[in-house]
Amino acid sequence: MQDSLKELKQRIQYQIPYLTKSQKIIANYIVEHPHEFALSSVRELEKELKTSKATIIRLAQRLGYQGYQELKSIFRESIRQEMSPIHRFKSILSDGDDVSNLLHIIAGETINNIETSLQLLDFEQYEKAIQLIEQKNQIYTMGVGISSFLAEMASYLLNRVSVKSSFIIPGPIRIAEQLINLSKNDLIIAFSLPPYREETIQAVSYAKEKGMHVIAVTDKATNQIVQYADILLQVSVDSSTVSNSIMAMLVVFYALSGQIGMDQKNKTLKRIESLEHVRKEHLGKKIVKT
């Protein structure tokens, strides 16, 4: 089993008394700055610690690894879950690894995220989320950064199945301020992905103060947003590229909106008929100027 970051640091600390002066400097840096070490090249370490490549390699071998790259890769993998997507991508670029098969890597990660999400997702909470959405007259979705895209997409999907939903646009007016005129009969669906935005936390905190129900959609049960949520939908978003993967979250909301459409079949059919009428009788006709 791969060592945890804590175990790796403990192993290095145990070895420090037996190292040379130069090796101790490198070892202490690794223990105190594991993230920086995982993202650094040999040249960067040489410059930062005023040491040599040979010393770094000898330290790695003393710790039981074949060389610097193996030690670095072990650290990188052990802290992978703690790193932001952009830092994970930086680690790939700094290694100079061959990423010609990136398409297959991303596809594999997407499949893993979906499978992991099916394990993380509490289906009792999922069913409660569907019931709550069906009970409320108005749904508001929100998020900042890439989470705002997910919020907008969720609102679009819900509207397609006859649920009245509005996307709260982040901008000059902060999200919490846009909630002032909402009532406790409304429902908030808040998306929060790393890096977690304080604006989202502030908004859901205010929503709870107003007595509104909140569904939190996030990747970690330890995210601060969870303490203000009535329902948690936890989804995996691991990615080796510059942003969180949103594929698993889209799968969840496609399924969720589809289930609502089936539960409220008559309303959904009327919605579809209305869409067809608008497209045929209005959007499909050219306006004749008089």
C-alpha positions in Angstrom: 0.0 0.0 0.0 1.3 3.4 -0.9 2.6 5.4 2.1 0.5 8.4 3.2 2.2 11.8 3.3 2.4 11.6 7.1 4.2 8.2 6.9 6.6 9.5 4.3 7.5 12.5 6.4 7.9 10.3 9.5 10.3 8.0 7.6 12.4 11.0 6.5 12.5 12.5 10.0 13.7 9.1 11.4 16.6 9.2 8.9 17.7 12.8 9.5 20.2 12.1 12.4 22.1 9.7 10.1 22.4 12.1 7.1 25.2 14.5 6.1 24.8 18.2 6.7 23.8 18.8 3.0 21.4 15.9 3.0 19.7 17.2 6.2 19.0 20.5 4.5 17.3 18.8 1.7 15.4 16.4 4.0 14.1 19.2 6.2 12.9 21.0 3.2 11.0 18.0 2.0 9.4 17.5 5.4 8.5 21.2 5.8 7.5 21.9 2.1 6.2 18.7 0.7 4.0 20.4 -2.0 6.9 22.6 -3.2 9.1 19.5 -3.4 6.6 17.5 -5.4 6.4 20.3 -8.0 10.1 21.2 -8.2 12.7 20.1 -10.7 16.2 19.1 -9.7 17.5 22.4 -11.0 15.0 24.4 -9.0 16.0 22.4 -5.8 19.7 23.0 -6.6 19.1 26.7 -6.8 16.7 27.0 -3.8 18.8 24.9 -1.4 22.2 25.7 -2.8 23.1 22.0 -3.2 24.0 19.6 -6.1 22.0 17.1 -8.1 24.3 14.4 -6.9 23.5 15.2 -3.2 19.8 15.1 -3.9 20.1 11.7 -5.7 22.2 10.3 -2.9 19.6 11.4 -0.3 16.8 9.7 -2.3 18.8 6.5 -2.4 19.6 6.7 1.3 15.8 6.9 1.9 15.3 3.7 -0.1 14.4 5.0 -3.5 16.2 4.5 -6.8 16.6 8.2 -7.4 15.1 11.7 -7.2 12.3 11.0 -9.7 11.0 8.0 -7.8 11.0 9.9 -4.5 9.3 12.9 -6.1 6.7 10.7 -7.8 5.9 9.0 -4.4 5.4 12.4 -2.8 3.4 13.7 -5.7 1.0 10.8 -5.6 0.6 11.0 -1.8 -0.4 14.6 -1.9 -2.4 14.4 -5.2 -5.7 14.7 -3.5 -4.6 17.9 -1.7 -3.3 19.6 -4.8 -5.4 21.9 -7.0 -5.9 20.8 -10.6 -3.6 23.5 -11.9 -0.8 22.3 -9.6 -1.3 18.7 -10.6 -1.0 19.7 -14.2 2.2 21.7 -13.3 3.7 18.6 -11.8 3.1 16.7 -15.1 4.7 19.6 -17.1 7.6 20.0 -14.8 8.4 16.2 -15.0 8.7 16.4 -18.7 6.7 13.1 -18.9 5.3 11.9 -22.2 1.6 12.9 -22.2 0.9 12.0 -25.8 -1.8 9.7 -24.5 -3.5 12.5 -22.5 -6.8 11.7 -24.2 -6.8 8.2 -22.8 -5.7 9.5 -19.4 -8.6 12.0 -19.2 -11.1 9.4 -20.4 -9.8 7.0 -17.8 -10.1 9.7 -15.1 -13.6 10.5 -16.2 -14.7 6.8 -15.9 -13.0 6.6 -12.5 -14.7 9.8 -11.3 -18.1 8.5 -12.3 -17.5 5.1 -10.6 -16.1 6.8 -7.5 -19.1 9.2 -7.4 -21.5 6.3 -7.4 -19.7 5.1 -4.3 -19.5 8.5 -2.6 -23.1 9.5 -3.4 -25.5 8.8 -0.6 -28.6 7.6 -2.5 -30.9 8.4 0.3 -29.6 12.0 0.1 -30.0 11.9 -3.7 -33.6 10.8 -3.4 -34.3 13.5 -0.8 -32.8 16.1 -3.2 -35.2 15.0 -5.9 -38.1 15.2 -3.6 -37.1 18.6 -2.3 -36.7 20.0 -5.9 -40.1 18.6 -6.8 -41.7 20.2 -3.8 -40.4 23.8 -4.2 -41.9 26.4 -6.4 -38.6 28.1 -7.3 -35.1 26.7 -7.5 -32.0 28.9 -7.5 -28.6 27.5 -8.5 -25.3 29.2 -7.8 -21.5 28.9 -7.8 -18.3 30.8 -8.6 -15.7 30.0 -11.2 -16.2 26.6 -12.9 -18.9 26.0 -10.3 -20.9 28.8 -11.9 -20.9 26.8 -15.2 -22.3 23.8 -13.4 -24.9 25.9 -11.7 -26.0 27.3 -15.0 -26.2 23.9 -16.6 -28.2 22.5 -13.7 -30.7 25.3 -14.0 -31.0 24.7 -17.7 -31.6 20.9 -17.2 -34.2 21.6 -14.5 -36.1 24.1 -16.6 -36.2 21.5 -19.4 -38.3 19.2 -17.1 -40.8 21.9 -16.0 -39.0 22.9 -12.8 -38.8 26.7 -12.3 -35.2 27.3 -11.9 -33.0 30.4 -12.1 -29.2 30.7 -12.2 -27.8 33.3 -9.9 -25.1 35.1 -11.9 -21.9 36.0 -9.9 -20.8 39.5 -10.7 -20.9 43.1 -9.4 -23.7 42.2 -6.9 -22.4 39.5 -4.6 -24.4 36.3 -4.5 -25.6 36.7 -0.9 -27.0 40.1 -1.7 -29.0 38.6 -4.6 -30.7 36.3 -2.0 -32.3 39.2 -0.1 -35.6 39.0 -1.9 -35.9 35.2 -1.8 -38.1 33.4 0.8 -37.8 30.2 2.9 -40.0 28.5 0.3 -37.3 28.7 -2.3 -34.5 26.2 -2.7 -30.8 26.9 -3.2 -28.5 24.4 -5.0 -24.9 25.5 -4.4 -21.9 24.1 -6.3 -18.5 24.4 -4.6 -15.4 22.9 -6.1 -11.7 23.6 -5.3 -10.5 26.2 -4.7 -13.5 26.7 -2.5 -14.8 30.3 -2.8 -15.7 32.3 0.3 -18.5 34.0 -1.6 -20.3 30.7 -2.0 -19.9 29.9 1.7 -21.2 33.4 2.7 -24.2 33.0 0.5 -25.3 29.6 1.8 -24.8 30.8 5.4 -27.1 33.7 4.7 -29.6 31.3 3.0 -29.8 29.2 6.1 -30.2 32.3 8.3 -33.3 33.1 6.1 -34.6 29.5 6.7 -34.1 28.3 3.1 -33.2 24.8 2.2 -29.8 24.2 0.7 -28.5 21.4 -1.4 -24.6 21.4 -1.5 -22.9 19.8 -4.5 -19.2 19.4 -3.7 -16.3 16.9 -3.8 -15.4 16.8 -0.1 -17.6 16.1 2.9 -15.2 18.3 4.9 -15.9 21.4 2.7 -17.2 24.2 4.9 -20.3 24.5 2.8 -21.6 21.2 4.1 -22.4 22.6 7.6 -25.0 24.9 6.1 -26.5 22.2 3.8 -29.7 20.1 4.4 -28.5 17.7 1.7 -25.0 16.8 0.4 -24.4 15.4 -3.0 -20.7 14.4 -3.0 -19.1 13.8 -6.4 -15.5 13.0 -7.5 -13.8 15.7 -9.6 -10.2 14.5 -9.9 -8.3 15.8 -12.9 -4.7 15.9 -14.2 -5.4 19.0 -16.3 -5.8 22.7 -15.4 -9.3 22.4 -13.9 -11.5 20.1 -11.9 -13.3 17.4 -13.9 -17.0 18.2 -14.1 -18.1 15.1 -16.0 -19.3 13.1 -13.1 -21.3 16.1 -11.8 -23.0 16.4 -15.2 -23.9 12.7 -15.1 -25.5 13.2 -11.7 -27.6 16.2 -12.8 -28.6 14.6 -16.1 -29.9 11.6 -14.1 -31.5 13.8 -11.5 -33.3 16.0 -14.0 -34.3 12.9 -16.0 -35.8 11.3 -12.9 -37.8 14.5 -12.1 -39.1 14.5 -15.7 -40.3 10.9 -15.3 -41.8 11.6 -11.8 -43.7 14.6 -13.2 -44.4 13.1 -16.6 -47.6 15.1 -17.3 -45.9 18.4 -16.6 -42.8 17.5 -18.5 -44.9 16.4 -21.6 -46.8 19.8 -21.5 -43.4 21.5 -21.3 -42.1 19.6 -24.3 -45.3 20.4 -26.3 -44.9 24.1 -25.4 -41.3 24.0 -26.6 -42.3 22.3 -29.9 -45.1 24.9 -30.4 -42.7 27.9 -29.8 -40.1 26.4 -32.2 -42.6 25.7 -34.9 -44.9 28.7 -34.7 -42.6 31.4 -33.6 -38.9 30.6 -33.8 -39.2 29.0 -37.2 -40.9 31.9 -38.8 -39.3 35.0 -40.3 -40.7 38.3 -39.1 -42.2 40.2 -42.0 -41.5 44.0 -41.7 -44.5 46.3 -42.6 
